[in-house]
Amino acid sequence: MEKVVEIEAAEALLDVGVSLPFLQFKLPFRKKPITIRLVMKRPCLGSQIRIAKLYLQLGVTYEEMERFNKHEEMAFLAMHGKRISKMVALTICRGEISGVLLSGIVAWLLRWFVPDKYLQGANQRFIALLGTKSFMRIIESVQISNPMKPRTSQKRKGS
């Protein structure tokens, strides 16, 4: 029961999205500053494939990233900062064309205008939630209904 609640919470988070503070500025006649936010949402399959490629190029698992000390975090950020910002940008630019044309620009904007703690936190959150679980049922149903697979219940015809 507890696992089902966790799965539903992850699904809801992916559907609603994670809001990242992008720009914040204060106007003279307002008390509160104005914050422009970008929203990371569940990427389409094409974007998930792009993100998976970038994630595999990191060479580090999610569990290993959680155990980093400060020095390891800084070294990781220096080596893979562009790749991480590109992964986050692909959750913002989720379309086929926007993923190709705009994700590089959005990644650059994220690197220069969003604090790294938000980028790393958002990236770790989405990496933990994304995966192949949703496709396992599709693969299972295709495997069952594969027309090329011989059926053991049918009698063999011919020689």
N, C-alpha and C positions, 0 to 999 in steps of 0.2 A: 504494500500500500504506500509506504514512504517513497519507494522508487518511482511509482506512478506520479506522485505529486511533484517530485523533482523533474521528471520528464515534462509534465505539463507546464511547470514554471519556466523551464528552458524554452519550450515552444512559444509560450507567451512572450518571453523576452525577445526572442528572435523575430516574432511578428510585430511587436510594438516598436522595437528598436532601442538602441542606446544613444543617448544624446551627448554629443561632445561640445564643450564650449569652444567656439572658433575665434571670435573677436569680441572684445568688451571695451566699450568706451562710454564716457559720461558726457551728457549734454549739460550745458550751464543751467538750464531751467528745470532739470529733473533731479530728484533726490537719488533715485536708484540708477545704477549704470545699465546701459542697454547691452545685452549679450546676444550675439548671433551664434546660433548653434547648428551643427551638422548632425544628422541622424544616421547611424549605422543600422541597417536592417538585414534580414535574412537574404543572402545573395542567391541569385538564380544558379542553376546547375553550371552554366558556363563560367560564371564568376567563382563558384566554389572550386572548379577545376583549376582556375588561375591561382586562387588563394592556396590550394593544396600544393601546387608546384612551388610557389614561393615558400611555403612552410617547410616543405621537404628540403629546400635549398639551405634553410637555416642550420640543419644538422643537429638540432636540439629539440628534445621533447618538452611538452608542456610541464611535466613533473620536474624536469631538470631546471626549467626556467624559474619555477616557484622556489627552488632551493638556492638560487644565486645569492652570493653576498654582494656588497656594494661594488667591489672591484670587478667582479664577474659581470654585474649589470652594466657597468660603464664600458667594459671591453665588448660586451655583446651589442650594446647600443652603437658603439663606434663601428663595429663590423657589419651590423645588420640593420641599422636605423632606416636606411632608404627602403629596404625590403619590407620592414614592418609598416612604415607609412604607406607603402604601396598596397599592402594587404588590407589595411584599414580603409584606404581610398576605394578599394574594390567592393567594400561593403556599403559605401556611400554611392558610388557610381556603379549600379548593379546591372545595367543593360549591356547588350552586346556592343553597341557603338560607343556609348558613354564610357564603358569599361576600357575601351582601347584609346579613345580620343581624350577623355577628361581625367582619367585616373592618375596620370602622371602629374598633371597640373594640381589636382586636389592633393596628391601625396606631397608635393612641394609646399603647398599652402599649409598642410598639416604639420610638416616638419618645422616651418618657420613661425606659425601662429598658435599652435596648440601645445601646451606644456607636455613634456615627455611622459609624465606620470599618467596622464589621461590616455595617451596613445598606448602605452604598455599595458595599462589596466584593461582598456577596451579590447586590445588584441588578445590578451590572455583569456578574457571572458568569452570572446567569440571562438577562439580555437578550442576551448573546452566544450563549447556547445555544438560546434559544427562536426560533422562526421558522416559516416556511411550508414548509420542506423536506418534512416528514412528510405534508403535504397535497397536495404536487405529484403524487404517484402517484395519489391518489384523484381529483384533478381530471383527470389524464390518462386514467384508466380510464373516467370518466364521459364525457369528451369522445369517446372511441373508441366507447363503447356508446350514445351519444345516439340515441334512437329517432326524433327529429325531424330528424336530419341525413340528407340524401339520400345514398344509397349509389351510388357511381359504377360498381360492378360489376353492379348490377341494371339491366335494360332498363326504360325508361320506358313506362308504360302510359297509355292514354287520350290526350287531345288535347294 
